[in-house]
Amino acid sequence: MTHAPSQRSYAVVLNAAAGRGLAGREWPRLEAELRSRGLPFEVIREPSGAAALERVRALAPGVAVLAVGGDGTVGALLPALVAPAGGGDGRALGIVPLGTGNDFAGMLGLRAGDFAGALDRLSDAPRRVDALHATVLGGEGAGRSRLLLNGLGMGFDAQLTARLPLAPARLSGFGRYAWAALSTLRALSLTDVTVEVGGQTLYHGPSALVAVMNGTRYGGGFQISPASDPRDGQLNVLASGPLGRLHLLALMGRVLPGRHLGHPRVHHAAGSAATVRWARPIHLHLDGDLAGQASGVQVEVWPGAVTLLNG
């Protein structure tokens, strides 16, 4: 069995509500795995991401963080993890995926419930990965900024996220997203958007969705941005052109395996910064967490801002 370096200690940030309570239910098994390896750790279990963030900020230097949850759990801790140029202390991060989508972790090859696989990789050499800094430009939360590890979506995919709580209880993971996607199609509407990447207009016109990504996937496995590389110092932007319900349904079938970038109604570009402006406020999600409705967002990449232990 491979072990993490003995000199490193960990703060395990447990989001017990992640994955509709899966993280809380699985904690005894994860705790046993940690103890069997002799890893020194303390547990941070708070009712909110803000409270957990403050606990992480107060940790002694050199203590690494193990985030137990989904993409939103990791995103909430980033202000205390980013490198000094981004305002944080560069504290090392490991991910134990137990959320609903686990998309950034899934891109890395980490699987929900595979504790041995996630902990084995803590002994690998740390790797630097990019983060995204997003600022809401209008609508609910205008002026609010947030750091992201995976990415954001506006339009159809955020509306889909809003419908996830309505999915039948028997469904989980990708099945919940598929149900919500089909349900959201019935209420599809297009809104004019202007998307700029690196100061150049990528697309202007009616659109169903725009995604700005650091990782390759969202929605529990949809390969929305197969060209993304979280270590290349660039973000990737995708915007749909005008699509009807049947066209969007067909496009979703191409997005799932990541075969949509050549589609004539898919606009894609990479750069260090992007600005998205909608004609009216539209649903927004940040690392899978709903953030109300916004009329725009400005995003920049922070290259190498996060030290990832099991990436």
N, C-alpha and C positions, 0 to 999 in steps of 0.2 A: 504494500500500500504506500502511496506517495503522501508525504506530509508537507504542510506549509512550514516555512522557516521557524525554528523554535523561538527566535527573538521577537517575533511579531505577535502582538496581542490584538484582539478584535472587539469591536462593539457591534453586536448583532441588533440591527434595527428591525424589529418585527412589526409589520403592519398586519395585525391579526385579522382585519376585515378584508384584506386583499383576496381576490378570487372568490368573492362571496363567502368569506370565512374559511377558505381552504388553508390559508397560511396559519391561522390560529389552530385549526384542527391538526395540521401536520407538524406543529412546533415540537411536540414531545419526540417525534421520530428524528427531527433535525437536531434537537438538543442531544439526544443519545449519540448521534453520529459525531457531533462536535466533541463530546466528552470521550468517546472511544479513541479519538485521535490525539487526545491530550492538548487540544488547542486552548490557550487561555482566552476567555471571553467574558464579557458582561452583556446583559440584555437591556435594550432600550425599547420599551413598549409604552407608547403614548397614544392618547385618543385622537391626535391630529398630527398632520405632517409638520405644522409650524412648531409644535411642542417637541417633536422628535428632532427637528433641525436645531433647535436651541440646545438640546442635550448633546448633539454631535459637535456643535461649535465649542462646547465646554470640555471636550475630551482632551486628555493629555496629548502632547505631540507624539507622533509615531504610532498611535493607535489607529489601526485600519478599520474600515466600516464594511460590514456585510449587510447589504440591503435585502431583506426577505419580503418579497411582494412582487408587484408588477412594475411596468414602466413608470407609472405615476409615483410609486414609492421612491424609485431612484431619482426621478426629477425633483421631488420635494427636497431632497438632501443636497442637491448640486451646489447651492450657494456656499456650503461648508466644505466642499470637496475640490472646487476648481483651483487651478494653479494661481499663484500670487498675482499675476498680471490681470486676472479676472476678479480679484477681490477675495479669494478664499485662501486656504492654507495648503492646498495640494494634497490633502489627505487621501490615502489609497482606498480604492473601492473594489469590493467583490460583490457579485450578484448571485443570489439564490432565488431563481424565479418561482413564484407561487401566486402570480396575479391572474387576471382574466386573459390578457393577450400575450404578455411576456415577449413582445416582439423584438426588442433590442437583444435580449438574452437569447431568443431563438435564432437570431441572425448569427450569434456567436457560437451556436451549436449547443447551448445549455438547454436542458429539458426540465420542465416542471416536475418536481418530485425526485429527480435524479440527484440526490444530495451527494453521493459519492463522486459523481462526475464533476459537480460544481466545486467541491472542496479539494479534490485531487488537483485541479488546475490552479489552486492558490499558490502552489509551489513554482509555477511558471514565472519567467521573468516578467515584471510589470510592463505594460504597454500603454503609451499615451494615445488617447482618442480625443476627437474634437467634441465640442459642445456647441449648441446654438443659443444665442441670446435673442429673445423675441420681445417686442414691445407692441402692445395693442394701440392702434391709432385712433379708433373711434368706436362708439357704441358702449356697451357695458365694460367697465374696467379700463376705459381709455387712459393711456399713459402708464398702465401697469406693465412691468417687465417680468420675465421669467426665463430661467435657464432650462434647456431641454437637452436630453441625450438622444432621443429617437427622432422626434419631429412633431409637426402640427398639421392639422387639416381644417379646411373651411368649406362649408357647403354640405354636399351629400354625405360625406363620411362623418362629419360632426353631427348631422341630424341622425345618422345611423347610431352613433354612440349614445345620443339622447334616448333612443328607443330601446337600448339594451336592457334596461331594468324591466321592460314589459315582456321580454322573451319568456317562453314557458320554462318553468323551473327544471324540467327534465333535461334541458339543453345546457351544454357547457362549452367553453372555448370557442372554436371556429363555428360550431353549430349555432351558438347564440348570435354571432356576427352575421351568419348567413340568413337567419330568420329576420334579424333587424334590417338587413339590406333589402330583402324582398318587401318587407313592410314599408320601408321608407320610399321605395320606388313609386308607390301609389300616390304619394304626395309630392312627387318631383316637380320642382320649378327652377327655371333658369334665371340668373341675375347677371347683369353686365359687370365685368371685372377688368381691371388693368393690372398686369403682372410685369414687374421690372426685375431683371437680374443683372447685377453689375452695371446699373444705370442704363441698360438697354431694354426696350420693350420686348418682352417675350410673347405676350398675347394681350389683345384687347377685344372684348366682345362678350356675348352671352356664354355662361359657363355653369356647369353643375358642381364642380369642385376644384379646389386648388390644394396641393400638399407641398410643404417645404420640409425636406427630410435630411437627416444625418445618417439614419439607418436605412435599411433596404425595405422593411416591411412594416405594416400595421394591420389592425383589424384581426389579430389572431392568426396571421399567416399570409395575407394578401401582399404580394411582392410589388408594392406600389412604386418603388424606386430601385430597380435592380442595378442601376449604374452607381448607386451610392457607395462610398467607402469612407467610414468614419475616421480614417487616418489620413485623408488626402488634403485637409485644409479647405475643403469646399462643401457647400450645401448644394442640394439638388432640388429643383422646383419642377412640379408637374401641374399643368392646367388643362382641363378639358375644354374643348370647343362646344358648340351647340349639340346637344344629344337629347333624343327622345327616350322614353322609357325602355323600349326594346333595344335601342342602340346602346344605352347605358348598361342594360342587363348583359348584352353580348360582350361589352367592353370589360365588365367585371370578370367574365370568364377568362379573358386574356390577362387581366391584372393578377389573378390568383397565381399563375405560374411565372408572371413577369414577362409576358410576351406582347406588351402593348406599346412600347416606345416608338415603334414604326407606324402606329395607327395615325391616319391623317387628321384625326380630331384630338390628338394628344400632343401637347406642346411641352417641351422639356429642355432644360438648360441647367448648367452648373455655374457657380460663382461664389464669391466671398460674401455677398449680401443680396437680399431680395426685398422688394416691397410689393405688397398686395393691397389693392384698393377696390372695394365693392361699391356698387351704386346704392346699396341699402345694407343695413346690418344683417349679418348672416351667422349661423352657428359656427362656433370655433371650438376645437379641442387641442389641448397642449399635452403631448405625451399620453394621449388617451383620456385625459381628464377634461370634462366639459368646462368651458370658460365663458359661458353666456354667448351673447351675440355681439359681433364686432363688425365694423365697416372697413377695417383694414388691419394690417400687421406689418411690422418691419423686422427683418431677421438678419443677423450677422453671425458668421461662424467664428468661434474661438478655437483656433488650431491647437491641438494637443493639450487641452485644458484639463482633462481628467486622467488620472493614473488608474488604470484598470488592472486588477490582479488576475482575473480569470477570463480575460478576453482573448 
